[in-house]
Amino acid sequence: MESKTAGQILKEKRIERRWTIDDAEQATRIKKRYIIALEDDDYDDIPGDFYVRAYIKQYSDRLGTDYSPLINYYETGELIGEDDESESSLDRQLNSGNNIRVSDQDQNSIINNIRNHLPIILLSGTALLILIGVSAIVFFNRPKIPLPTDTSSESSSSLVAKEETTEEKKEEETRQEAKTKLEASVNGSDMQVKVTDAPNPLSIEILVSDGVESWISVTNSDQENGVVLNSSKKSITAKLSDKASNTVITLGVVQGVSIKIDGQKLNMTKLANQTTGTVSLNINYKN
């Protein structure tokens, strides 16, 4: 097989899918000029090593091609050929065999530990059952001392408590009715979120954990041009344009990033295993 560059492979895969550059931009959320730079192997046109790796990963995932030889070409400049793919396949088989042997050893170790500690566990369980039985006998056989009661006082206290509970329930129902509703679904590295009963303008807060660095952008907002969040600047609040019906949040790094929509924390669990990702909001506002 003819040896090729990473860019040539990406371009061939795009053409096989019959995608234009515009189609690729819409599918990956990567700007057209960066897609062209990836296909031309012109990495100097992309802002930094971190984003080159992230864009190669995101583009290759959407095209359904292997990320490893592409990033190896970026790091070493070695062309990608049939021999590279055969070696990668052999390495994966060897690693799989090693993992199976390690797993068997771990399982045997766990079984031996359980056998060694089983007598102690049984004795502890027996002692606990005896203690529970004695405590139950003492509790049910203790003398019952009647307490003086004041019927009028109890009735008054009960009425006040009932009124307070009713008021709290009404306040809770009012808060729930006023709360912005979020319904999320995930497809690969893209999370789709339906937002209903949103206030106008809608605010979106994005935060990163300690030691995390991620490039963030929010379309149709004052953060559309993007910003890097790290230990120096750990959060931003993006305010959407008036009555904006949708927005796309692009995350250079997913892990360690959290998003709050109108103060509600978005559940990012299903997106956590992705390197990069996008969160697309479809917004309906309060009447």
C-alpha positions in Angstrom: 0.0 0.0 0.0 1.2 3.5 -0.8 2.6 5.4 2.2 0.5 8.6 3.0 0.5 11.6 5.3 -2.1 12.1 8.0 -3.7 14.9 6.0 -4.0 12.7 2.8 -5.8 10.0 4.8 -8.2 12.5 6.4 -9.0 14.0 3.0 -9.6 10.6 1.4 -11.9 9.6 4.2 -13.9 12.8 3.9 -14.2 12.3 0.1 -15.3 8.7 0.6 -18.1 10.0 2.7 -18.9 12.6 0.0 -18.5 15.4 2.4 -17.6 18.9 1.4 -15.5 21.1 3.7 -18.7 22.8 4.9 -20.2 19.3 5.7 -17.0 18.4 7.7 -17.2 21.7 9.6 -20.9 21.1 10.5 -20.2 17.5 11.6 -17.0 18.2 13.7 -17.6 21.9 14.9 -14.0 22.6 13.7 -13.6 25.8 11.7 -13.0 25.3 8.0 -9.6 26.8 7.9 -8.4 24.3 10.6 -9.9 21.4 8.6 -8.1 22.6 5.5 -4.9 22.9 7.6 -5.2 19.3 8.9 -5.8 17.9 5.4 -2.7 19.9 4.1 -0.6 18.8 7.1 -0.1 22.5 7.7 0.0 22.3 11.5 1.6 25.8 11.9 -1.8 27.3 11.0 -3.4 25.7 14.1 -2.9 27.5 17.5 -0.7 25.1 19.4 0.1 21.5 19.9 -2.8 20.9 22.3 -5.4 21.9 19.6 -3.6 20.0 16.8 -4.0 16.8 18.8 -7.6 17.6 19.8 -8.6 18.4 16.2 -7.0 15.3 14.8 -8.8 13.2 17.4 -12.2 14.9 16.8 -11.9 14.8 13.0 -10.7 11.1 12.8 -13.5 10.0 15.2 -16.2 11.7 13.0 -14.6 10.1 9.8 -14.4 6.7 11.5 -10.6 6.2 11.0 -7.9 5.2 13.5 -6.5 8.1 15.5 -3.1 6.5 16.5 -1.2 6.4 13.2 -2.4 10.0 12.4 -1.0 11.3 15.7 2.2 9.3 15.2 2.7 11.0 11.8 2.2 14.4 13.5 4.8 13.6 16.2 7.4 11.8 14.1 6.8 12.7 10.5 6.7 9.0 9.5 4.4 8.2 6.6 1.5 5.9 7.3 1.6 2.6 5.3 0.5 -1.1 5.5 3.4 -2.1 7.7 2.4 0.5 10.4 -1.1 -0.9 10.5 0.2 -4.5 10.8 2.5 -3.6 13.7 -0.3 -1.8 15.5 -2.5 -4.8 15.2 0.2 -7.1 16.6 0.8 -4.8 19.5 -2.9 -4.8 20.3 -2.9 -8.6 20.3 0.1 -8.8 22.6 -1.3 -6.3 25.0 -4.6 -8.1 25.1 -2.8 -11.4 26.1 -0.9 -9.7 28.8 -4.0 -8.1 30.2 -5.7 -11.5 30.4 -2.8 -13.0 32.3 -2.8 -10.1 34.8 -6.5 -10.4 35.2 -6.3 -14.1 36.1 -3.6 -13.4 38.7 -5.7 -10.7 40.3 -8.7 -13.0 40.4 -6.7 -15.8 42.2 -5.4 -13.2 44.7 -8.9 -12.1 45.6 -10.2 -15.6 46.0 -7.2 -16.5 48.4 -7.9 -13.3 50.4 -11.6 -14.3 50.9 -10.7 -17.8 52.0 -8.2 -16.5 54.5 -10.6 -14.0 56.1 -13.7 -16.1 55.9 -13.5 -17.5 59.6 -13.1 -13.9 60.9 -16.1 -12.7 58.9 -18.3 -15.5 60.1 -17.4 -14.9 63.8 -18.0 -11.2 63.5 -21.4 -11.8 61.9 -22.4 -14.2 64.6 -21.3 -11.7 67.4 -23.3 -8.9 65.6 -26.5 -11.1 65.5 -26.2 -11.9 69.2 -25.8 -8.2 70.0 -28.8 -7.2 67.9 -30.9 -9.9 69.6 -30.0 -8.8 73.2 -30.7 -5.1 72.3 -34.1 -6.1 70.9 -35.1 -8.0 74.1 -34.1 -5.1 76.3 -35.9 -2.6 74.1 -39.3 -4.5 74.0 -39.3 -5.3 77.7 -38.5 -1.9 79.1 -41.2 -0.3 81.4 -43.4 2.2 79.6 -43.8 5.5 81.5 -46.8 7.5 80.4 -46.0 11.2 79.7 -48.4 14.0 80.6 -50.2 15.4 77.7 -51.8 18.8 77.0 -54.5 18.3 74.3 -55.0 21.9 73.6 -51.2 22.5 73.2 -50.8 19.5 70.9 -53.7 20.6 68.7 -52.3 24.1 68.4 -48.8 22.9 67.6 -50.1 20.3 65.1 -52.2 23.1 63.3 -49.2 25.4 63.1 -46.9 22.7 61.8 -49.5 21.7 59.2 -49.8 25.3 58.0 -46.0 25.7 57.8 -45.7 22.4 55.8 -48.4 23.6 53.4 -46.7 26.9 52.8 -43.3 25.2 52.3 -44.9 22.8 49.8 -46.5 25.8 47.9 -43.1 27.6 47.8 -41.3 24.5 46.6 -43.9 23.9 43.8 -43.6 27.6 42.8 -39.8 27.2 42.6 -40.1 24.0 40.5 -42.5 25.7 38.1 -40.1 28.6 37.7 -37.1 26.4 37.2 -35.5 26.0 33.8 -35.9 22.5 32.5 -33.1 20.5 30.9 -33.4 17.3 28.8 -30.1 15.9 27.6 -29.1 13.1 25.2 -25.6 12.1 23.9 -24.5 11.0 20.5 -20.8 10.2 20.4 -18.9 13.4 21.4 -22.0 15.6 20.9 -24.5 16.3 23.7 -27.9 17.6 22.7 -29.8 19.6 25.4 -33.4 20.8 25.1 -33.9 23.8 27.3 -37.4 24.9 28.2 -38.9 27.8 30.4 -35.5 29.6 30.0 -35.2 33.3 31.1 -34.1 35.9 28.6 -31.2 36.5 28.4 -30.0 33.0 29.3 -26.6 32.8 31.1 -24.3 29.8 30.8 -21.4 29.3 33.4 -18.5 27.1 32.4 -15.8 26.0 35.0 -12.7 23.9 35.0 -11.2 21.8 37.8 -7.7 22.3 39.2 -5.0 21.3 36.8 -7.3 21.3 33.8 -6.8 23.5 30.7 -9.5 23.7 28.0 -10.4 26.0 25.1 -14.0 27.0 25.3 -16.4 28.8 22.8 -20.1 29.6 23.0 -21.9 30.6 19.8 -24.5 33.4 19.7 -23.0 34.9 22.9 -20.4 37.3 24.1 -17.9 34.3 24.3 -18.2 33.3 20.6 -14.5 34.0 19.8 -13.4 31.5 22.4 -11.2 31.6 25.6 -8.8 29.3 27.3 -9.7 28.3 30.9 -7.0 27.1 33.3 -5.7 27.6 36.8 -5.3 31.3 36.2 -8.8 31.8 34.8 -11.1 28.9 36.0 -14.6 30.1 34.8 -16.5 32.3 32.4 -20.2 33.3 32.2 -21.5 33.5 28.6 -24.7 35.6 28.1 -26.6 34.6 25.0 -28.0 37.1 22.5 -31.6 38.3 22.9 -34.0 35.3 22.4 -31.2 33.2 20.8 -32.9 29.9 19.9 -29.8 27.8 19.9 -26.1 27.8 20.8 -23.1 25.4 20.5 -20.6 25.1 23.4 -17.3 23.7 22.1 -15.0 22.0 24.6 -11.3 21.5 23.7 -11.1 19.1 26.7 -14.2 17.4 28.3 -12.9 15.9 31.4 -12.7 18.3 34.4 -15.1 20.8 32.7 -18.6 21.5 34.2 -21.5 23.6 32.8 -24.3 25.4 34.6 -27.3 26.6 32.6 -29.3 29.2 34.4 -27.6 28.0 37.6 -28.4 24.3 37.0 -25.5 21.9 36.7 -25.6 19.9 33.5 -24.9 16.1 34.0 -21.7 15.5 31.9 -21.3 11.9 32.9 -22.2 10.4 29.5 -19.7 12.7 27.7 -16.8 12.1 30.2 -15.1 9.4 28.1 -14.6 11.8 25.2 -11.4 13.8 24.7 -13.1 16.7 23.0 -16.8 17.5 22.7 -19.7 19.8 21.9 -22.9 20.7 23.8 -25.7 21.9 21.5 -28.6 23.7 23.2 -32.1 24.1 21.7 -33.8 26.8 23.7 -37.5 27.7 24.4 -38.1 30.7 26.6 -40.7 31.5 29.2 -43.9 33.2 27.8 
